[in-house]
Amino acid sequence: MYPTLHPPPYPSAPVDSDEETEVQTHEEGFEVVEKEAKKPIYPEVSRFEQEPEVVISEDELRKMNFKSYKGKEIFKKEMVSKMKFENIETSICYGYFLETFAEERYIKEVQEPTNSSTQRISAEPPPYEPFNIWSVPIFPRSDFIEETEKQEIPGSSEIKSCQTCNTIGLVQCWVCSGTGRKRCMGCWGSGKVKREDEEEYIPCSSCRSNGYIVCYSCNGMGRKNCKECKGNGHLRHFRQLIVKFVVEKSQFFTNNQIPEKKLEYAISKELFSEKREFVINPIENFHVEEINVTSRVFVSQHVQKHQDNNKRI
């Protein structure tokens, strides 16, 4: 979980001040000294001084690439060269980004086709106690990359008959309703077609005057392999542990007239960034109070979102 004070990662962690503040109180003639530890601070943030606004000349503006956040060209160079700029205003925009790398686990009931030669039944006995989803060590391949891992729970495998086909492995073809044939679309089942510009009827060449053709779906068999068991007649049921590694992202920009989607791709300067294994501290000493408030809100939201028993940061 790490925050980024934009303009994205990783300098030093927050410094916990060792200094303590003494608070003296008097209670019935006794002097009591209480010590309060200071909150951790981010020295990079507190030492930051606001930079003066950047002045952009008209020549520099004409040399810029006017492209959208998707990389498409908004204005051609010929158009920019003919433009007249009456006024050029610049402003500073600060962005705050918070990313949380979290893990979510749950159990899913799964079934797969099987037969006597390829069935796989777990050798371990069935568990007598509820399975702990956090007892299996599963680690991500890389941090802050979303991925999903699946693992079968030992002792949960069981072979059952397929209820769709009643262990036969075949089901009735829905195209021909089990007849193996289908009405000819050339003569609509009459076996004859009318010649063009004539009143005479001739035998239908598509169905050979039968009025029906072989069903293309089941090749005239009237039945097809069961999709559930793939024609095997049995299914293997087991419980599967699903582990999802997700990245929760939140971002905030101070007041400006530019859409956030375009600001994400703007050239910027990184002021501060931090990465921690667990929960980070919100920024509280930046000179723009909007950033401090947003940092506290984002950190609180990310923590609350992953407080369930099946989630963790």
ABEGO torsion letter per residue (X at the ends): XBBBBOXXXBBBBBBBBABBBBBBBBBGGBBBBBBBBBBBBBAAAAABBBBBBBBBBAAAAAABBBBBAAGBBABBAAAAAABBBABBBBBBBBBBBBBBBBBBBBBBBBBBBBBAAABBBBABBBBABBBBAAABBBBBABBGBBBBBBBBBBGABBBBBBAAAGGAGBBBBAAAGGAGBBBBAAAGGAGBBBBBGBABBBBBAAAGGAGBBBBAAAGGAGBBBBAAAGGAGBBBBBBBBBBBBBBBBBBBBBBBABBAAAAAABBBBBABBBBBABBBBBBAABABAAAAAAAAAAAAAAAAAAABAABBX
